[in-house]
Amino acid sequence: MLIEAEAWRFPERSFALIDDITQRIEPDDRALREWFSNYCREHRERFAADIINVETHVEPGARVLEYGAIPLVMTAALAALDYAVSAVDVKPERFAKAIARLGLDVIKCDVETDAVPFAAETFDVVLFNELFEHLRINPIFTLGEAHRVLKPSGRLLLSTPNLRSFRGIRNLLLRNQGHAVSGGVYRQYEKLEAFGHMGHVREYTTREVLEFLTRVGFRVDKIIYRGGHGRGAVGIAERLAPSLRPFFAVIATKDAGRAA
């Protein structure tokens, strides 16, 4: 298994693609516009890193299933890069007009309780970015479905916040508060009604995620520590110790010899 640190600079073309797509997307509900704008601004670098991650580990034209499509930025970016992308989301109707206008294949599915509506061994890649920390019912079922729809030796690309990050440890020691729910536990559950999706339930360490994915039936090939582009003492600490960065990505392969 390889362990890498994400590059600090991203190609301008990735940012250009993200910015162009963001300008062409608008939620149907006006009440979601501020959330959408803030989310896209705060996650701009993460989206760019996700694009690089896909292009590095996924063959051109591969069939990709993205979990949690909203706010559509990655879905549209993958389509623009000529991947055969389908996506599932708990409430795609929040962006129904943008989905239609961009010609995206987004299907309504609550991945915590519903089987994804695809046959076994359909996809080359499953993209599961910034979703694991939102699962509150049965992650074994949800990741088991991802395993089921992947072709033998298909790949899972998963990213999630890093519980054992410098910022997380600082938040716990100085503020008596978990970084995942730094806006408050109540606020995370309130998002179910305010935005149509759950906030963060908890964050995980790399060891927890790797052990979990192995039990589901994946072989973890690579961990990439991500984010932490800040300045001052925090930025220095994250540069010197990549494992303390605020996010990590996992590249895993479906173990064809094991059932989920």
C-alpha positions, 0 to 999 in steps of 0.5 A: 500500500502506498502513502502519498501527500497531495500536491500543494498546487493544482493545474489551472485547467482544473480550476477553470473547469470547476469555475465554469461548471459552478457558474452554470449550476443553480439550485431550484430552491432559492433558499439553497443558493447561499449554501451552494455558493458557500459550498463551492467556494469552500470546496474549490481546491478539493474539487480540483484535487478530485479531478486530478485523482480521477484522471490519475487513477481512472482510464478515459471513458470508464463507466463511473458511478458517483455517490452523492451527486449534489451539488453536481460539480463533480458529476458535470466535471466528469461528464465534461471529461468524457467519462460515462458517469451516472450518479445517485443522490437522496434529493436530486430534485433540488437541482432538477433544472440544472440536471436537465440543462447539463444532460446529467444522469442523476437518479434519486436514491437514498443510499443509506436504505435503498439498493442502488438501481444498477445490476451487479458488476456494472461500473469500472469506478465508484466515486464516494467523496465526502460522504462516508462521514454523513452516513448514520444508518448502516455504512456496511450496507451502503459500501456493500452496494458500492462493492456489488455494482463494481466490476471485478477489480473495479476501483473505489475512490473515497475521500473523507475528513481525517479525525487524526488531523492537526485541526481535529486534535486542536479542536478537541483539546482547546474547544472540547468539540469534535471537528466533524460537528464544529458547527454543533451536533444539532446543526448537523441534524438540522441540515436534514430539513434545511438542505435535504441531507444529513450533516456530519455524523463523525469523522474517522481515522485512516486505520478505521476506514481501511479496516472497514473497507477491507471487511466489506471486500476491498483491497486498499492500494493507496492513501493520499493525505489532502488539504491543509494549505493554510499559513502559520503554525497550522500550515507548517505542521501539516506540511511537515506531517502529512498524516495530520492534514484535514482530509485523506483519500483512499484508492481501493480495488474490489477484491473479486475473490470476496463477496461484500 
